[in-house]
Amino acid sequence: MKKFLVIHTWGIGDWLFFTPVLKALKDEYPGAEIDVLIGKPLTARAVELYPEVNIRAVTDTLKGFSGIVKAVLSLRKNKYDTALFTAGLDSKKADMLSLLIRAKKKYALRSLNHSPHFLSGSLPFEAGVHQVENNLKLLDLMGVARPESPAPYLPAPPAEKPLPGSFLLHPGCDSRSSYKRWPAGKFSDLAGRLLNSGRRVSVILGPGEEDLSKFFTRLKSDDNFSLYSGRSLAETVKIINGHEFFINTDSGLGHIAGALGKKTVTIFGPADPKKSRVYSKHAVTVIRPDRLDCMPCFRPGGRYGCNDKRCLNLIQPDDIMKVLSANKILDGQS
């Protein structure tokens, strides 16, 4: 039986971007044992939804690199056939960690101007392509065929027939990524417009986003409005599955919605949709304005954005309504 170790240090959306590789491994090696080391506690809640993998260690890389070193050492007793570092981890760190992992083969994507010494194989990480496409290179390194349709997936979600024409809005995102949020007041205005058009509208808030509920107080008297908060990720998946459309502000839940085949609209500000858009044929990306010289503004060292967040503040609810109309979402012809 093949044994794999996956080292994933990024968020929920990035885990979804890795799942086409996961599916290809399961197809190639049906009886494989796949262990996962996770670098963000919140991501563990998403990985728990996948019965085909085993979570072996969870750390928080934002508290320092030593945590992931300790986590890798805790798995040293296990002998793996292959260790994989998902796209996004600096290959210098992957190269160092590979020394501590007992695996026959160790693969990662190579960062710019870095020549790994201890990895068994690497291919260049391309900053200008989507993370899904970067992750697929790991299959090339292993000699495993790429899937014909490399879309992120979720295990069979709970059966739920979506209410026709219903919208679910997610105004939040990881609190550590609040620089990516479209203002909640504008989300409230958008929700009001959709309600006035006769649509069923819900808002969902994740952990650390409860303070955003005050922006939607005025809508609670409308019988066609619902507010969900404090739900587990499994419950959240069921709620998403019960709606036809999903509108978000570049969040992990947007990628879950895409994996569920929902028609998604993602509002982008500083992030680069070429790299992190919802990877689904049902996705519609909104990015306004499209001619700011500073976009995208992911910067070295993890510091993003500016004080006035022009790229987000210049987007108006009317822009979103126009996109919905242009894509025939408002008239039910999507």
N, C-alpha and C positions, 0 to 999 in steps of 0.2 A: 504493500500500500504506500502510495506517495504521501509525503508529509511536507506541507508548505507553511512558511511563516510570512505573514504580510505585516509590514511596519507602516502604519498610516498615522501621520502626525497632524493632519489637517482636519477640516470641518465636515459637517454632514453632506453638503453639496459635493465636496471633493471625494467623499466615500462613494456617493452615487456615480461619480465620474469613473471610479475604479471598477464598478460592478460588471461592465462588459468583459473585463479581464477575468473576473471571478466566474462568470458564467462559462467562458471559454475553458477555464481550467476544469470546471465540473463536467463539462461535456467531454473533454479529452481524458480526464481521469475520474470516472464516476465514483470510485470508492475513496478518493483522496481525503486526507485529513487536513483542514486548513485552519491554522491558528492565526489570531490577529493581535497585534500590539497597537494600542490606540493612544494618541498623543493629546487628545482633548476629551475631557469627561463627557461633555454633551454629545459628542459623536458616538459614544458607546450606546446611547439610547437608540440610535439608528441601526447600528451594527447588530444589536440584539434582535432586530426583526428578521435577520437572516439565519435560519436554522442550520444552514450548510456550513457555517463557520463557528469557531470557538474563540471567545474573547479570553485571552490568557493574561493580559496585563493592561492596565489603564493608568496613564500618567497625565501631567499637564505641562506641555512644553513651554507654555507662557511663563511658567515659574522657574524656568531654567533648563539647561540641557542635561544636567545631572540626573534628573528624574527619568529620562528615557534611557540613559546609560544603566541605571539601576534596574529598570524594567527589562532591558535586554539581558543583563546578567542573571536575572531571576529565571530566564528561560534557557540558560546555557546548558542545563542538564538534558534538554531535549535535542535530539539529533534530527535535523531537517534535511530533506533532499534539496529544497530550494528556498531561499529567502528573497522576498521582493520588497523594494522600497517604492511606495506609490509616488506618482508625479508631484513635484513641489518641494520635496526635501532636498536641501543643498547636498550635492554629491560628495562634498568634503566630509560632511557629517555621516552620510551613508557609508562612505569609504572607511571611516574610523569605526563606526558601529559594526561593520561587517567583520572586523577582527574579533569581535566578542561573540559572534553568532556561530554556533556549530551547525554549519550547513555545507553541503557539497558544492552548491552553486549559489551565488549572491549577485543579484542584478539590481541596477538602478539607472536612472537617467542622468546623464553627465551635464553638470553645470558648465557655463561658459568659462573657458580658459582653465579648466581643471582636468588633469589626467589621473584617474584613479589608480591606485597601486594594489589594492586588496580585493576589489570587486572582481568577480569572475567575468563579468561582461557589462557593458554600458553602451547606450546610444545617446546622442545629443538631445537635451531638453530644448524644445523650440518655444521661445516666449511668444511667438505670434500665432500659435495654433491652439485649438481648444484642448483642455486638460484630458478629455476622453481620448483624443488622438495621440497625445503624449503617452498616456497609460498603455495604449495598444502596442506601443513599441516594446513593452515588457514581454508580450507574447512573441514578438519577432526574436527577441533574445533567447527565449526558451524553445523556439522552433515549433510553437503551437499556432495553428491556423487562426487567423482573425475571424470573428463572427461576421456573417454576411450583413447583419443589421446591428451595429454596435451601439444600441441605445441603452442607457441606464435602466435598470429594472428594480422592482421590489418583488419579494415573494408574494404569492397569491394573496391579494388584499381581501378583507371581508367583503362579501357580496353586498353591494349597496347600489340601488338604482338611483342615479342622480336626479334631483328635481329639475325638470327642463327649464332652461333659462336662468338658473340660480347662480349667483356670484358669491365667492368666498374671497375676502380681502385679508391680506396679512401685512399690516403696516410696520411691523417690527423686523428685527433680525438680531443676531447675536449682539448683546449689549457692547461687546468689545469691538463690534463693527458698526457702531451707531453712525459713523461718518457716512455710511451708505444709505441711510434712511431718508426716504422722501417724507417731508413734514406730515405728521399725523393729522394736523388740521386740514390739510389738503385731501388726505385720504377720507376724512369725515365728509368733506364737501362732495367728493366723488361718490361716496356711499349714498348721500342724499340725492344726488342726481339720478343714480340708478334706481333708487326707491321711487322717485317721482316718475320714472319711466315705466313703473309697474312691475319691476323685477323683485325677486326675493334676494335679499342681501344679508350676508353674515360677515362678521369680523372675528378673526382668531388671533389670540395673543399667547405667545410662548413664555417660558421662564424669563423673568427679568423685564418683561414688557407690560406688566400689569398697570403701570402708571399711565399707559396710553389710553386706558379705558375712558378717562375723563373727556377725551375728545369726541366720544360717541354717545355721551349721556343723552343728548338731545334727540337721538334717533331711537331710543329704547321704547318710546311710546308707539312706534309704528309696528303693527302686527306682522309685517313682512321683514322685520329686522331681528337678528339674533347676534349675541356676543358670546363667544366661547373663550374661556380663560382657565388656566390651571389644569389643563388636560395632559394626560400622558401622551407620549409620541404615538403609541398604538391607537389611542382614541383619536388623536389628531389625524392620523392616516384615514380612519373611518369617516371623519368629518369631511376631509378633503374629497374623499371618494363619493360623498353624497351631494356634491355640487358639480355643476357643469363647467363653470369657468373659475379660474383662479388668478387673482391680481396680487402681485407682491413687489417688494422693493429689494430685489437681488438677495434673496434669503435661501437658506437650506430647504425650507418648506416648498419653495418654488420648484426646486429640483425633484422633490418627492412628488409634487403634483405632475410634473413632466413625466416621471417614471410611471405614474398611474394613468398616463394617457390623457390628462386633462388639458383643455385649451387654456394656455397660460399667457399672461401678459406680465412682463418683468420690467420694472422701472430702473434704469441704470443711471448712475451718477458718475463717481470716480472710477468704478471698475471697468474692465475691458470686456465687452460682450463677445469678442472673438475668442477669448479664453474661458469665459465662465458663464456664457448664456445657458439657458435651459436647453439641453441637448435632446430635442424632441421635434418631430415634424409638426406637432400641434402648437409649438411655441410661437409667440409674437413678441418681439423685443421692442421696447420703447426706450429711446434715448434722446433726450432734448436738453439743451440745443445741440445740434450736431456739428457745429463749427467753432466750438471753443478750442483754442490752441492748446489748452492745458489738459485736454482729455485724450486718453485716460491718464490718470495721475497716480497710479501705483508707483510708489517711490522706494528706493532701497532703504533698508532699515526698519521697515514696517510702519512708517509714518506717511499718512495719506491725507489728501484733502486740504482745504483752506478754511478760514474762519466763516466765510459767508456762504460756502457750498453753492456757488452759482449754478453749477451743473444740475443740481436738484431743485433749488429754489425757483429757477426759471421754468421748470415744468409745471404746467397748470392742469387742473382737472379737465378743462376743455380739450387739452391735447390728448388725454387718455380717451375721452369720449369720441374724439375724431378717429383715433386708431380703432376703437371698437366698431365704429360705423363703417370705416373703410374695409375692415375684415368681416363685415356682415355678421358681427357677433350680436349687435343690439337687435337685429331683426330676425334672429334665430336661423340665419342661413349660413352659419359658419361651417 
